[in-house]
Each structure stands twice: as C-alpha cells, then as structure tokens.
Amino acid sequence: GDLPLEVLSAGKPMETTGETDPTEISQIWEKLQRDLASRSTQSKHQTLEDAGHFIQNDRPDVVIDAILRVVEQAKNDPPPNAK
C-alpha cells in the first residue's frame, strides 16, 4: 500500500559455506530487498556498501535515521482507517 517503509540492505557480500557463490547470493538478496521496497508507494531502499548483515552494528546511525523518518512519516500522514 502506501505505508512508510525503509529497506536497508547490506552492501558487503554475505559469508557462505563455500558451496554457494557469494556474488550470486548477494544478487538474489538484493533483488528480494528491491521487491520488498516495491510493496509501498512510500518506500526508500538503501544499500550500504560499508555494512554487512548486521547493519544495526555496522551503521547504527543509518538505522536510527531510517526509523525516525518512518515514524515522522507515519505521524504526518496516518492511514485513512487510523483512529
């Protein structure tokens, strides 16, 4: 729908067991993240090249900013059925 949504994606390649190609896995993951972001007309998708899977540890500043933006959007533009 049109709910505020922020998707943060890791830019560093994922660690794998060696049986799979990390580049291929990263490409699939990026596609899935883009798909997730496309589920809202009010979405923002960021890929953080300097962050791994634990974005909250690598870039807490970006996570905090994303949360604050979503909260602000939700406060300023509540859904029509919100009471």
Backbone bond lengths (Angstrom), bond angles and torsions (degrees), N, CA, C in turn:
res aa  C-N    CA-C-N  psi(-1)  N-CA   C-N-CA  omega(-1)  CA-C   N-CA-C  phi
1 G - - - 1.427 - - 1.509 111.45 -
2 D 1.325 114.53 -134.45 1.456 119.41 -177.78 1.531 112.61 -122.24
3 L 1.319 116.47 23.29 1.466 119.98 176.42 1.523 110.25 -71.70
4 P 1.343 117.61 145.50 1.462 120.08 176.76 1.531 110.80 -60.06
5 L 1.312 115.91 137.41 1.460 121.15 -177.73 1.514 109.79 -149.04
6 E 1.307 116.84 131.94 1.464 122.65 173.78 1.523 107.50 -123.89
7 V 1.311 116.51 129.51 1.461 122.84 177.65 1.519 107.21 -116.54
8 L 1.310 116.33 123.33 1.468 122.28 177.37 1.516 108.26 -111.17
9 S 1.321 115.70 124.97 1.466 121.02 -178.20 1.517 110.35 -115.31
10 A 1.327 114.67 142.41 1.461 121.16 176.10 1.522 109.78 -72.66
11 G 1.317 116.43 135.91 1.452 120.88 178.30 1.524 112.76 -94.90
12 K 1.325 116.24 -21.67 1.465 119.57 177.90 1.524 109.07 -75.24
13 P 1.320 117.35 141.33 1.475 119.57 179.50 1.524 111.15 -60.10
14 M 1.320 114.73 145.75 1.466 120.41 177.96 1.520 109.99 -73.75
15 E 1.313 115.15 147.82 1.459 119.64 173.86 1.522 107.72 -79.36
16 T 1.319 115.71 136.99 1.470 119.91 -179.96 1.521 109.54 -124.95
17 T 1.305 115.31 173.85 1.455 121.16 -178.09 1.525 112.41 -80.29
18 G 1.328 117.28 -4.37 1.458 120.32 -177.27 1.511 112.50 97.96
19 E 1.329 116.82 -14.70 1.459 120.67 179.03 1.521 111.58 -86.77
20 T 1.329 116.61 -13.48 1.456 121.02 -179.20 1.516 109.82 -125.07
21 D 1.318 115.69 154.76 1.459 122.12 179.81 1.529 108.87 -81.64
22 P 1.341 118.75 117.05 1.462 120.31 -177.28 1.534 112.62 -61.38
23 T 1.318 117.70 -32.32 1.459 120.26 178.32 1.525 110.40 -66.04
24 E 1.324 116.25 -43.38 1.467 120.41 178.82 1.530 110.83 -63.71
25 I 1.314 116.72 -43.88 1.462 120.93 178.94 1.524 109.80 -61.44
26 S 1.329 117.83 -43.34 1.461 121.78 179.52 1.527 111.32 -62.35
27 Q 1.323 117.25 -39.66 1.463 120.90 178.80 1.527 111.07 -65.36
28 I 1.313 116.92 -42.03 1.466 120.85 178.07 1.527 109.68 -64.19
29 W 1.325 116.61 -44.66 1.454 121.28 -179.56 1.528 110.61 -61.08
30 E 1.323 117.00 -43.42 1.462 121.35 179.55 1.534 110.39 -61.27
31 K 1.323 117.10 -41.08 1.465 121.19 177.73 1.529 110.47 -62.09
32 L 1.319 116.86 -43.65 1.464 120.70 178.37 1.532 111.64 -63.51
33 Q 1.320 116.68 -37.81 1.461 120.65 178.70 1.535 111.00 -67.16
34 R 1.345 116.57 -40.15 1.473 120.06 175.85 1.522 110.69 -63.08
35 D 1.331 116.34 -40.07 1.463 120.64 177.40 1.528 110.54 -61.34
36 L 1.315 116.95 -43.78 1.462 120.93 178.11 1.528 110.41 -59.61
37 A 1.322 116.65 -46.28 1.466 120.83 -179.56 1.523 112.08 -63.68
38 S 1.317 117.64 -28.78 1.461 120.68 -178.17 1.528 112.53 -74.89
39 R 1.300 118.15 -4.77 1.465 121.58 -177.72 1.519 113.39 -78.64
40 S 1.316 117.31 -4.98 1.459 120.91 176.97 1.523 109.50 -135.05
41 T 1.312 115.08 143.51 1.462 119.71 175.77 1.527 110.75 -77.84
42 Q 1.323 116.76 -10.44 1.467 121.66 178.04 1.524 110.46 -114.97
43 S 1.317 115.72 50.00 1.464 118.79 -177.22 1.525 111.40 -109.19
44 K 1.302 113.72 158.27 1.457 122.42 173.70 1.519 106.24 -136.33
45 H 1.326 116.26 133.18 1.462 121.38 179.53 1.520 108.71 -121.28
46 Q 1.310 116.13 125.57 1.464 121.93 177.65 1.518 109.65 -123.43
47 T 1.323 115.70 133.44 1.463 120.81 169.92 1.516 106.78 -104.98
48 L 1.305 115.95 122.84 1.466 122.13 -176.93 1.523 108.66 -100.44
49 E 1.320 115.53 103.85 1.462 121.29 -175.58 1.525 112.72 -62.00
50 D 1.324 117.13 -25.42 1.471 120.53 -177.53 1.530 112.59 -99.17
51 A 1.333 116.93 18.57 1.468 120.05 -179.17 1.519 110.39 -126.67
52 G 1.321 113.92 145.45 1.455 120.55 175.02 1.519 110.05 -100.59
53 H 1.321 116.60 -158.12 1.460 122.05 -176.26 1.531 112.65 -57.81
54 F 1.311 116.84 -34.98 1.467 120.65 -178.75 1.527 109.40 -95.00
55 I 1.328 115.41 70.02 1.461 121.93 -177.07 1.522 111.07 -56.89
56 Q 1.312 116.69 -36.32 1.462 120.37 -179.15 1.527 111.41 -61.88
57 N 1.323 118.10 -26.36 1.464 121.16 176.58 1.519 111.76 -86.68
58 D 1.340 116.11 -40.69 1.463 120.93 -176.47 1.521 112.69 -75.91
59 R 1.328 116.95 -38.33 1.465 121.31 -175.96 1.525 111.65 -139.52
60 P 1.329 116.99 64.03 1.467 119.04 -179.08 1.527 112.47 -59.11
61 D 1.328 117.35 -29.68 1.461 120.72 179.53 1.532 111.63 -61.23
62 V 1.323 117.19 -41.13 1.462 121.58 -179.71 1.525 110.20 -70.15
63 V 1.325 116.83 -39.76 1.462 120.68 179.17 1.531 109.88 -63.59
64 I 1.308 117.10 -45.96 1.466 121.31 179.55 1.522 110.31 -60.80
65 D 1.332 117.20 -46.27 1.465 120.69 179.38 1.525 111.42 -60.44
66 A 1.330 117.35 -41.63 1.469 121.02 179.99 1.530 110.64 -63.97
67 I 1.319 116.86 -43.72 1.463 120.68 178.89 1.525 110.48 -61.88
68 L 1.313 116.56 -45.46 1.466 120.11 -179.45 1.528 111.54 -63.24
69 R 1.335 117.26 -38.21 1.476 119.90 177.73 1.522 111.08 -64.27
70 V 1.331 117.25 -43.74 1.466 120.68 179.89 1.534 110.36 -63.65
71 V 1.318 117.01 -43.68 1.468 120.48 178.95 1.525 110.04 -62.04
72 E 1.315 116.86 -44.24 1.465 120.89 -179.54 1.525 111.15 -63.51
73 Q 1.321 117.09 -43.84 1.465 120.96 177.19 1.524 110.45 -61.06
74 A 1.310 116.45 -43.79 1.469 120.36 -178.27 1.527 110.84 -65.13
75 K 1.316 117.55 -37.08 1.471 120.93 178.92 1.522 110.82 -69.18
76 N 1.318 117.07 -38.74 1.469 121.55 -175.15 1.520 113.19 -83.27
77 D 1.303 117.46 -21.69 1.471 120.50 -175.96 1.528 109.68 -141.13
78 P 1.349 117.18 68.95 1.474 118.79 -177.91 1.522 111.48 -66.88
79 P 1.318 117.04 152.65 1.459 120.14 178.55 1.530 110.76 -61.54
80 P 1.341 117.68 153.82 1.462 120.83 -176.23 1.528 114.58 -57.88
81 N 1.316 118.35 -31.75 1.464 120.73 -177.70 1.528 113.25 -91.35
82 A 1.334 117.51 5.49 1.473 120.41 179.42 1.524 109.96 -72.58
83 K 1.311 115.47 143.76 1.477 119.72 -179.76 1.495 110.17 -113.93
